[in-house]
């Protein structure tokens, strides 16, 4: 169930609320000016960012003033409290969710915006935004299971990849993934330091290796076109419709508890491989596990992450037992990963192209290439 608390409990949910509030202010006051919420939030986030002055820089007119001006979380919260919230629309929610997903990063420390919205004073003020969204009819699908008759797979992204080839058999992918994961873990245990603060990085994802799909949104565009973690700015994607098998057993990840239960039931140790990345992103040093997807596939034909589950739990250190944790990393909201070849394609590949709006307030749009 979607609640204000679920939207506030995870970094991606809080980031979505921030994006929604900024868009709300831009709708009401399109021209920037001193003291505006989005300017205050940007300046505060800059000074809270671990990469301030190195990986994150300010440039252009007013940059020096912004570097010298300290904006506190209290200032941001006060500015946020003055924003009126317009009626929720499906497009506004899609835009805010897409921005929060794109900003995810599980291989380094949270950025300044994620630090800002985690402060108690800003989080408290975001509750008003969370309650506003949680009560909207346009957000209710965030907690629902995937529709068997409405699934779409992204075959490829980018101009240079046609994405028309068939996906290898699920069992082959799972077997190769498990072998590779065990080998990587053994190699990392042998070669990498146990100090979680050491400057090392590895394979930080925790999603299955098999083909995935998402539902179509109200405008008919597949959700997978919009919600991409750490995207590369792709403006072209190849998509196919997918039909799941009748009566497929799908494990629902609707929050941290469901992920924890899955890890406890089918654990695969990845401490050495994930230690450094997941310490940086969560601040926790512990034993790490992920679900053993090859074992999960013996009990389920698929696994689905709800939007609510993603917003509440992705990127957090999820307790599995007293000294073991896990992280939902590398997923996108509403993704279903399939462990069976009975999930079959029922359309030829189609090409979708992204069009950006001419004005700042315009929303981008995905359209079929054949309709241009």
C-alpha positions in Angstrom: 0.0 0.0 0.0 1.3 3.5 -0.9 1.6 5.7 2.1 3.3 9.0 2.9 5.7 7.0 5.2 6.7 4.7 2.4 7.6 7.6 0.2 9.7 9.2 2.9 11.5 6.0 4.1 13.9 5.6 1.2 16.4 7.8 -0.7 14.7 7.3 -4.0 11.3 8.2 -2.6 12.6 11.3 -0.9 14.3 12.3 -4.1 11.1 11.9 -6.0 9.3 14.2 -3.6 12.0 16.8 -4.0 11.7 16.6 -7.8 7.9 16.9 -7.6 8.2 20.0 -5.3 10.6 21.7 -7.7 8.4 21.0 -10.7 5.4 22.3 -8.7 7.2 25.6 -8.0 8.3 25.9 -11.6 4.7 25.5 -12.7 3.5 28.2 -10.4 6.6 30.5 -10.7 8.4 29.7 -13.9 10.9 32.5 -13.7 13.7 32.0 -11.3 14.4 34.5 -8.5 16.2 34.9 -5.2 14.9 32.8 -2.4 13.1 30.4 -4.6 12.9 26.8 -3.4 14.7 25.2 -6.3 17.6 27.7 -6.1 17.9 27.2 -2.3 17.8 23.4 -2.7 20.4 23.5 -5.4 22.8 25.6 -3.4 22.3 23.6 -0.2 22.8 20.4 -2.0 26.1 21.7 -3.5 27.5 22.4 -0.1 26.4 19.0 1.2 27.8 17.0 -1.7 30.9 15.0 -1.1 32.2 16.0 -4.5 31.8 19.7 -3.9 34.4 21.5 -6.0 35.7 18.4 -7.7 33.2 16.1 -9.3 30.5 18.7 -8.7 31.2 22.2 -9.7 29.3 25.5 -10.1 30.0 27.6 -13.2 28.5 30.5 -15.1 27.0 33.8 -14.0 26.5 33.8 -10.2 28.6 30.7 -9.6 31.0 32.5 -7.3 28.2 34.0 -5.2 26.6 30.6 -5.0 29.8 29.1 -3.7 30.1 31.7 -1.0 26.4 31.6 0.0 25.7 28.9 2.7 22.1 27.8 2.5 21.0 25.5 5.3 18.5 22.6 5.4 16.4 24.9 7.6 16.4 27.5 4.8 15.3 24.9 2.3 12.5 23.6 4.5 11.2 27.1 5.1 11.2 27.8 1.3 9.5 24.5 0.7 6.7 25.3 3.2 5.7 28.3 1.0 5.1 26.2 -2.1 1.5 25.5 -3.1 0.9 22.0 -4.5 -1.1 21.8 -7.7 -3.4 18.9 -8.5 -1.4 15.8 -9.1 -1.2 14.7 -12.7 0.1 11.4 -14.2 2.7 13.4 -16.3 4.0 15.3 -13.2 4.4 12.0 -11.3 6.1 10.3 -14.2 8.6 13.2 -14.5 9.4 13.3 -10.8 9.8 9.5 -10.6 12.0 9.4 -13.7 14.3 12.1 -12.2 14.6 10.2 -8.9 15.5 7.0 -10.7 18.0 8.6 -13.0 19.8 10.1 -10.0 20.4 6.7 -8.3 24.0 5.6 -7.7 25.1 2.6 -5.6 28.8 2.8 -6.2 29.6 6.0 -4.3 28.4 8.3 -1.6 24.9 9.8 -1.8 24.9 13.1 -3.7 24.0 16.4 -2.1 20.3 16.2 -2.9 20.0 12.8 -1.3 21.8 14.1 1.8 19.6 17.2 1.9 16.3 15.3 1.8 17.5 12.9 4.5 17.9 15.8 7.0 15.1 15.7 9.6 13.9 19.2 8.9 13.6 18.8 5.1 12.1 15.3 5.5 9.5 16.7 7.9 8.5 19.3 5.4 8.4 16.8 2.5 5.7 14.9 4.4 3.1 17.4 3.1 4.2 16.5 -0.5 4.2 12.8 0.3 0.6 12.9 1.7 -0.4 14.9 -1.4 1.0 12.3 -3.8 -0.1 9.2 -1.8 -3.7 10.3 -1.9 -3.7 10.7 -5.7 -5.4 8.2 -8.0 -2.5 8.6 -10.4 -0.1 7.0 -7.9 -2.2 4.0 -6.9 -0.7 1.7 -9.6 2.7 2.1 -7.9 1.6 -0.6 -5.4 0.0 -3.0 -7.9 1.2 -6.3 -9.5 2.1 -6.4 -13.2 -0.7 -6.9 -15.7 -0.1 -10.2 -17.5 -1.6 -8.8 -20.8 0.5 -5.6 -20.8 4.2 -6.2 -20.6 7.0 -4.6 -22.6 10.7 -5.4 -22.8 13.4 -2.9 -23.7 15.6 -4.8 -26.2 18.3 -2.1 -26.6 18.9 1.6 -26.0 20.9 3.9 -28.2 21.3 4.7 -31.9 23.8 2.0 -32.7 22.1 -1.0 -31.2 19.3 -2.6 -33.3 18.3 -5.0 -30.5 16.5 -7.5 -32.7 18.3 -10.6 -31.6 16.7 -13.3 -29.4 17.5 -13.4 -25.7 19.4 -16.6 -24.5 17.5 -19.2 -22.5 16.8 -18.1 -19.0 18.3 -21.2 -17.3 21.5 -20.7 -19.3 21.7 -17.0 -18.2 21.0 -18.0 -14.6 23.7 -20.7 -14.6 26.3 -18.5 -16.2 25.5 -15.7 -13.8 25.8 -17.9 -10.7 29.1 -19.3 -11.8 30.4 -15.8 -12.6 29.2 -14.4 -9.3 30.9 -17.2 -7.3 34.1 -16.7 -9.2 34.0 -12.9 -8.7 33.4 -13.3 -5.0 36.3 -15.7 -4.6 38.6 -13.5 -6.6 37.5 -10.4 -4.6 38.0 -12.2 -1.3 41.5 -13.1 -2.3 42.6 -9.8 -3.9 40.7 -7.0 -2.2 41.2 -5.4 1.2 38.7 -5.9 4.0 38.7 -2.2 4.9 35.4 -1.0 3.5 36.8 2.5 3.0 39.5 1.3 0.6 39.4 2.7 -2.9 37.9 -0.3 -4.6 34.9 -0.9 -6.8 33.2 -3.9 -8.3 29.9 -5.3 -9.6 27.4 -3.5 -7.4 24.1 -4.6 -9.1 21.7 -7.1 -7.4 19.2 -7.7 -10.1 18.7 -11.0 -12.0 20.5 -11.6 -15.3 17.4 -12.5 -17.2 15.1 -10.6 -19.5 12.8 -8.1 -17.8 9.7 -6.2 -18.7 7.5 -3.3 -17.4 3.8 -2.4 -18.0 2.6 0.4 -20.3 1.6 3.7 -18.7 -1.6 5.5 -19.3 -0.3 7.1 -22.5 0.7 3.7 -23.9 4.4 4.2 -23.5 6.3 1.3 -21.7 7.4 2.3 -18.2 10.9 1.0 -19.0 11.4 3.9 -21.5 11.1 6.4 -18.7 12.6 4.9 -15.6 16.3 4.2 -16.1 18.9 4.3 -13.3 22.0 6.4 -14.2 20.9 6.8 -17.8 23.2 7.7 -20.6 20.7 10.1 -22.1 19.5 7.6 -24.7 17.0 8.9 -27.2 16.2 5.7 -29.1 15.0 2.4 -27.8 13.9 -0.9 -29.3 10.9 -2.5 -27.6 8.9 -5.7 -27.9 5.6 -6.8 -26.3 5.9 -9.8 -24.0 3.3 -12.3 -22.9 4.0 -14.0 -19.5 2.9 -17.6 -19.0 -0.6 -18.2 -17.6 -0.5 -18.7 -13.9 3.1 -17.6 -13.5 4.2 -17.5 -9.9 5.7 -14.0 -9.4 7.4 -13.0 -6.2 6.4 -9.4 -5.2 9.0 -7.1 -3.8 6.8 -4.4 -2.3 9.3 -3.2 0.3 12.4 -4.0 2.4 10.8 -6.9 4.2 10.0 -8.8 1.1 13.6 -8.4 -0.2 14.9 -9.4 3.2 12.7 -12.5 3.2 13.9 -13.5 -0.3 17.6 -13.0 0.7 17.0 -15.1 3.9 15.4 -17.9 2.0 17.8 -18.0 -0.9 21.1 -16.3 0.3 24.2 -15.9 -1.9 27.2 -14.3 -0.1 28.8 -11.4 -2.0 30.6 -9.5 0.9 34.0 -9.3 -0.8 32.5 -8.1 -4.1 30.0 -5.6 -2.8 31.8 -4.4 0.4 33.3 -1.2 -0.8 30.6 0.0 -3.1 27.7 -0.7 -0.7 29.6 0.8 2.2 30.0 4.0 0.3 26.3 4.2 -0.7 24.8 3.0 2.6 27.4 3.8 5.2 27.1 0.3 6.6 29.9 -2.3 7.0 28.6 -5.8 7.3 28.3 -9.2 5.6 26.4 -8.8 2.3 24.1 -11.2 0.5 21.8 -11.1 -2.5 19.2 -13.5 -3.6 20.6 -16.6 -5.4 18.5 -16.1 -8.5 19.1 -19.6 -9.8 17.5 -21.0 -6.6 14.7 -18.4 -6.7 13.9 -19.7 -10.2 13.1 -23.1 -8.8 10.2 -21.6 -6.9 9.1 -18.7 -9.0 8.7 -17.9 -12.7 9.4 -14.2 -12.1 10.1 -11.5 -9.6 8.5 -8.0 -9.6 9.6 -4.8 -7.9 6.7 -2.4 -7.3 7.2 1.3 -7.7 6.4 1.7 -4.0 8.9 -1.0 -3.1 11.5 0.7 -5.1 10.9 4.2 -3.7 10.9 2.9 -0.1 13.8 0.4 -0.2 16.2 0.8 -3.2 19.6 1.9 -2.1 19.1 1.2 1.6 20.9 -1.3 3.7 18.2 -3.9 4.3 18.7 -6.2 7.3 18.7 -9.9 6.6 19.8 -11.1 10.0 21.9 -9.7 12.9 25.1 -9.2 11.0 24.0 -9.5 7.3 22.4 -7.0 5.0 21.5 -6.5 1.3 20.8 -3.7 -1.2 18.3 -3.4 -4.0 20.6 -2.0 -6.6 20.4 -1.8 -10.4 16.7 -2.3 -10.6 14.1 0.1 -12.0 10.6 0.5 -10.6 7.9 -1.9 -11.9 10.5 -4.3 -13.5 9.6 -7.9 -13.6 12.5 -10.3 -14.3 11.5 -13.6 -15.9 13.0 -17.0 -15.1 11.2 -19.0 -17.7 11.3 -19.1 -21.5 7.5 -19.4 -21.5 7.5 -15.6 -21.3 7.4 -15.0 -25.0 7.5 -12.1 -27.4 4.3 -11.4 -29.2 5.3 -8.5 -31.4 8.1 -7.5 -33.8 10.6 -5.0 -32.5 9.4 -1.4 -32.6 11.6 1.7 -32.3 10.7 4.5 -29.9 12.3 7.9 -30.1 12.5 10.6 -27.4 11.6 14.2 -28.1 12.5 16.9 -25.7 10.3 20.0 -25.2 11.4 23.3 -26.6 10.6 25.1 -23.3 12.0 24.4 -19.9 8.5 23.6 -18.6 7.8 21.2 -21.4 7.8 17.5 -20.7 9.7 15.1 -23.0 7.7 12.5 -25.0 8.4 9.1 -26.4 6.8 8.3 -29.8 7.0 5.4 -32.2 9.5 6.1 -35.0 6.9 4.8 -37.5 4.5 7.6 -36.5 6.9 10.4 -37.1 
